[in-house]
Amino acid sequence: MSAVSTRRGTLCLTVDNLGMALAVGRRRAARPDADEPGLRRGVPAFLDLFAELRLRATFFVEGWNALHHPEVIERIASAGHEIGLHGWVHERWAEDLDDRAREQLLWDGTAALRLAGFTPVAFRAPGGYRGGRTLEVLSELGYRIDSSIGAGAGTPGTTPEITLLPGGLVGVPWTWDMIDFWQYEMRPGGAQKPGQVTEDWLDLLEAAAERGGLVTLIVHPFVTGVDAERMAALRRVLEHAVEHPRIDVLSAGQVAALI
C-alpha cells in the first residue's frame, strides 16, 4: 500500500454503532430497544451539533440496524451524512470470525442496508482490526473505503495517513486515542475526564495541521452523545477544527475524494 499526503490537516468525522447491536452481539440482549439511550438521545445530539456546525460525517452502522432501525438510518442519511457498514452485530471482527464468516457478514450486512434503501460507502471493522479476506470482499462488493486497521497498527501518538489499499480501496485509518470509548473507558492508567480528552484531541489536531496529517475521530452515540460534558468536549474540538486555517473537517467519502 502507498501513503497519500493530504498537505493540509484533515479531521475525518465518524460515528460508530447504533442501538442494541453491540449488546446483541455480546449476547447481553436479544431484541431491539427504541428507548436505548444512544438512539433516543445520542444520535439526535450528534445530528443537531453537526447541523449547527455544517459538518458532514460518516455513520458506521451494523447491518442488524437496517432490519430494526431503518427510520434512524433514514434520519441520518436525510441530514446529509454518509452511511457505512460496521459488521452485523458488532462482532469481534478479527478475533472471533474466520475468513468465511467475515465474507458472509459483509455480504449480509451490505444486502440488508441496500434492501432498506441505503448504499454503504465505507466499511469499518467492529473492534477495529480488519482481519483476512476483508479487503478482497469489500472490493468485490463495490466499496471504495475501508476505515479499519491492520494488526499492530493504531498505536496512540502515531500519525496515520490516508493510504491506497489493495483492490482500489482508500484506507482511512485511525489511532486508538482518536476514539471516545478508548479515552473514556479503555485508556491505560484510567479513564480520562472530558477536559483531558479535549486537550488530547486538540493536540492531535495541531500535529495534523503542522504535518498535513490525518485525525479520524470516532465517537459513539452511547458514549459521548448521552453525556452533556462529553458533548461539550466534542463541540470544543469540532469548533476549533472548523475555525482552524489549516484543517479541513470531512466525511470518509470526502477524504477519499482527495485522492
Secondary structure, 3 states (H helix, E strand, C coil): CEEECCCCEEEEEEEECCCCHHHHHCCCCCCCCCCCHHHHHHHHHHHHHHHHHCCCCEEEECCHHHHHCHHHHHHHHHCCCEEEECCCCCCCCCCCCCHHHHHHHHHHHHHHHHHCCCCCCEECCCCCECCCCHHHHHHHHCCCEECCECCCCCCCCCCCCEEECHHHCEECCCCHHHEHHHHHHHCCCCCCCHHHHHHHHHHHHHHHHHHCCEEEEEECCCCCCCCHHHHHHHHHHHHHHHHCCCEEEECHHHHHCCC
